[in-house]
Amino acid sequence: MRKVAFLVLPEFSNLGLAAATEPLFVANWLAQRPVFDWQVVSVDGNPVRASNGRSTAVDGGLGAAADCQSVFVLASFEPQRTLHAPHAIRWLKRLARAGVEVGGIENGSLILAESGLLNGHRVAVHWDNIDGFREHYPTAQPVEQLFVRHRSRITCAGAAAILDLMVAWIGWHADANLAGEVADHLLLGVPRAAVTPQRDTAGRGAAMHAAAAARNGADSVLARALRLMTGHIEEPLTCADIAHRVGLSLRQLERRFKLAMGTSMLRHYRQVRIARAHQLLQQTELGVTEIAFACGFASPEYFCRLYRRVFSCSPSSDRRQSTTAPVMRRTAHNRSAPGDADM
């Protein structure tokens, strides 16, 4: 029987905990014996508030996981609150030195990185957090895939990818046949491989954009234009330059863009840059002026005005990734985005 502990941090995802533990229950049920034993622990042994506002009881504090062979850290919103908890960081380091398998689920990977346990490791990071992670931990290697098992470390981007990870993990520590049965009972079909991309990376909301573009026969052109936008944020290209690079006139590309995505090139490009600024503000300690320049805004004052118009708050007041913080919707046409005349 393999013993597992799940360390839940404040504002963790209840969905994440259920997705991590339910496959273990199903494995034990199918095997008709305790293949896995798990405990849910907190730093101090007290109940923990999840991101949905519910208080979750735990089985104990860190000491309750003393004899576990695998430990997963679960965090979602406001992980910075735990990054400076030296007791938890020392505990994780001690486990790693003892050869315990250590994993991070969603923003739980931030805690492992803060502990120095991901230096030189490939790390699966949710696409919405990868920019902030890269800024904070340059010695790690964040990748936009579902999960990673790299040497003695396991990381997972979270959400639905947790089920794919846990089915694979059951195969690693029990047997592949049992893992396949678990997947069948959870209606997963064939679980996705670790290296599966989290999404179409052509741009924010790119899957929806690509589908709309395909209906108009312009998918490849728009995908190339979107990649150019996301690849040139700090030094933005002009719309005319993008059109030239994809082999169309500006008028032709603008027409296709408007038809497929319901917005102009200029507005979408600015939305991509504002989205990146939003991530950096909430996930790093970079100054507002630094972020403005890093996202292609030559005037910090203009950036602040634009940001306030989009989010109804100043950039300096949007520095926490919390459930109450402003949200950047990844849609083809963001109604809160300012008009083209504001460029």
Secondary structure as UniProt FT lines:
FT   STRAND          2..8
FT   TURN            10..11
FT   HELIX           14..31
FT   STRAND          36..41
FT   STRAND          48..50
FT   TURN            51..52
FT   STRAND          55..56
FT   HELIX           62..65
FT   TURN            66..67
FT   STRAND          70..75
FT   HELIX           80..83
FT   HELIX           86..97
FT   TURN            98..99
FT   STRAND          101..106
FT   HELIX           108..114
FT   TURN            115..120
FT   STRAND          122..124
FT   TURN            127..129
FT   HELIX           130..136
FT   TURN            138..139
FT   STRAND          141..143
FT   STRAND          147..150
FT   TURN            151..152
FT   STRAND          153..156
FT   TURN            159..160
FT   HELIX           161..173
FT   HELIX           176..185
FT   TURN            186..187
FT   TURN            194..195
FT   TURN            201..202
FT   TURN            204..205
FT   HELIX           206..215
FT   TURN            216..217
FT   HELIX           219..231
FT   HELIX           239..246
FT   HELIX           250..261
FT   HELIX           265..283
FT   HELIX           288..294
FT   TURN            295..296
FT   HELIX           300..311
FT   HELIX           315..317
FT   TURN            323..324
FT   TURN            335..336
FT   HELIX           340..342
//
